[in-house]
Amino acid sequence: MRILFVGDIVGKGGRRVLCEQLSRLQSLHRVDFTIVNVENAAGGFGLTPKLARQMFDLGVDVMTSGNHIWDQKDIYPFLDHEPRLLRPANYPGSLPGKGVCVIDSSIGVPVAVISLQGRVFMPTIDCPFQAAEQILARLPQEVAVVVVDFHAEATSEKMAMGWFLDGRVSALIGTHTHVPTADARVLPGGTAYMTDAGMSGSYESVIGMSREGAIERFRTGLPGRLFPETSQPQLSSVVLEVDPAGGKATSIEWLGLLG
């Protein structure tokens, strides 16, 4: 089976290029299941229920997120009522939403999607390694295909998680830094790995935000409002090929910047 993973949607430009490219990519690559990270979809900060519904209507099966999922307060009730929208599993269990779901693909094969968040240079939350162990121990035995979105800052933490889960999940794809990495490969145990899938938004920017605002922050050290850049958006994604019986990945390919 073939799984499409789309990197972080950033603002209006990211949503526009997703709308323009998703159906074509799904058809071209014969995609059976689509995962999209959406934590920056609403003006670069969080997600709203309206935007979530719009992206589900495009043909997205599961949405993952990260630290910015909490930025828009109206998404909190939606998280509790929509199991296909995930927040990182290693936030406290008392918070809205869940960090894992099992959804049937278009060919009837169940796919488990896990959202985790790193701790290096990130908010202090529960251990993602322990959370991964606990989730995998609870998954039904018949669920062989498991995809993890690891939303983390440090490349070392992402690589450590990839090796930690090698052979136990179908894929570990990193998000958060918005820069696609050149290390997509299948690890020895059969886990497809990429340190960061990149963002879907304007690359005429500083990780999706307007150049002027970002440069001013670095020059002065003063806080300032950042706005997503909308010009020339491009979509960054990877496509995975997975054996539906054993859950092992056979290939992973970064599809470049499209738009």
ChimeraX attribute file (.defattr): number of C-alpha atoms within 10 A of each C-alpha:
attribute: neighborCount
match mode: 1-to-1
recipient: residues
	/A:1	20
	/A:2	20
	/A:3	23
	/A:4	27
	/A:5	23
	/A:6	29
	/A:7	31
	/A:8	33
	/A:9	33
	/A:10	32
	/A:11	28
	/A:12	21
	/A:13	25
	/A:14	34
	/A:15	23
	/A:16	19
	/A:17	21
	/A:18	25
	/A:19	16
	/A:20	15
	/A:21	14
	/A:22	19
	/A:23	14
	/A:24	11
	/A:25	17
	/A:26	18
	/A:27	10
	/A:28	9
	/A:29	13
	/A:30	14
	/A:31	20
	/A:32	19
	/A:33	25
	/A:34	20
	/A:35	21
	/A:36	24
	/A:37	27
	/A:38	34
	/A:39	28
	/A:40	29
	/A:41	28
	/A:42	25
	/A:43	19
	/A:44	25
	/A:45	21
	/A:46	22
	/A:47	26
	/A:48	21
	/A:49	16
	/A:50	12
	/A:51	14
	/A:52	19
	/A:53	12
	/A:54	13
	/A:55	19
	/A:56	15
	/A:57	11
	/A:58	13
	/A:59	15
	/A:60	21
	/A:61	20
	/A:62	26
	/A:63	24
	/A:64	29
	/A:65	30
	/A:66	27
	/A:67	21
	/A:68	18
	/A:69	24
	/A:70	18
	/A:71	17
	/A:72	15
	/A:73	12
	/A:74	13
	/A:75	20
	/A:76	18
	/A:77	12
	/A:78	17
	/A:79	19
	/A:80	14
	/A:81	12
	/A:82	14
	/A:83	18
	/A:84	22
	/A:85	26
	/A:86	28
	/A:87	28
	/A:88	26
	/A:89	23
	/A:90	21
	/A:91	23
	/A:92	11
	/A:93	10
	/A:94	7
	/A:95	13
	/A:96	18
	/A:97	23
	/A:98	24
	/A:99	24
	/A:100	26
	/A:101	18
	/A:102	19
	/A:103	18
	/A:104	14
	/A:105	17
	/A:106	13
	/A:107	11
	/A:108	9
	/A:109	19
	/A:110	19
	/A:111	22
	/A:112	22
	/A:113	23
	/A:114	27
	/A:115	27
	/A:116	28
	/A:117	32
	/A:118	27
	/A:119	18
	/A:120	14
	/A:121	9
	/A:122	13
	/A:123	11
	/A:124	11
	/A:125	13
	/A:126	15
	/A:127	15
	/A:128	20
	/A:129	16
	/A:130	10
	/A:131	20
	/A:132	20
	/A:133	13
	/A:134	11
	/A:135	13
	/A:136	17
	/A:137	10
	/A:138	8
	/A:139	15
	/A:140	10
	/A:141	8
	/A:142	10
	/A:143	18
	/A:144	22
	/A:145	24
	/A:146	23
	/A:147	24
	/A:148	23
	/A:149	28
	/A:150	27
	/A:151	27
	/A:152	24
	/A:153	21
	/A:154	17
	/A:155	15
	/A:156	12
	/A:157	16
	/A:158	25
	/A:159	16
	/A:160	12
	/A:161	21
	/A:162	25
	/A:163	16
	/A:164	14
	/A:165	22
	/A:166	21
	/A:167	18
	/A:168	19
	/A:169	25
	/A:170	30
	/A:171	32
	/A:172	26
	/A:173	23
	/A:174	32
	/A:175	28
	/A:176	28
	/A:177	20
	/A:178	23
	/A:179	19
	/A:180	21
	/A:181	15
	/A:182	11
	/A:183	13
	/A:184	19
	/A:185	19
	/A:186	22
	/A:187	19
	/A:188	10
	/A:189	15
	/A:190	23
	/A:191	28
	/A:192	29
	/A:193	29
	/A:194	26
	/A:195	30
	/A:196	29
	/A:197	31
	/A:198	27
	/A:199	30
	/A:200	35
	/A:201	37
	/A:202	27
	/A:203	21
	/A:204	16
	/A:205	19
	/A:206	16
	/A:207	21
	/A:208	30
	/A:209	23
	/A:210	19
	/A:211	16
	/A:212	12
	/A:213	18
	/A:214	19
	/A:215	12
	/A:216	13
	/A:217	14
	/A:218	10
	/A:219	9
	/A:220	9
	/A:221	9
	/A:222	8
	/A:223	11
	/A:224	11
	/A:225	8
	/A:226	17
	/A:227	17
	/A:228	26
	/A:229	25
	/A:230	22
	/A:231	16
	/A:232	14
	/A:233	27
	/A:234	24
	/A:235	29
	/A:236	27
	/A:237	26
	/A:238	19
	/A:239	23
	/A:240	24
	/A:241	21
	/A:242	24
	/A:243	16
	/A:244	18
	/A:245	12
	/A:246	13
	/A:247	23
	/A:248	24
	/A:249	26
	/A:250	17
	/A:251	19
	/A:252	22
	/A:253	18
	/A:254	22
	/A:255	15
	/A:256	14
	/A:257	16
	/A:258	15
	/A:259	17
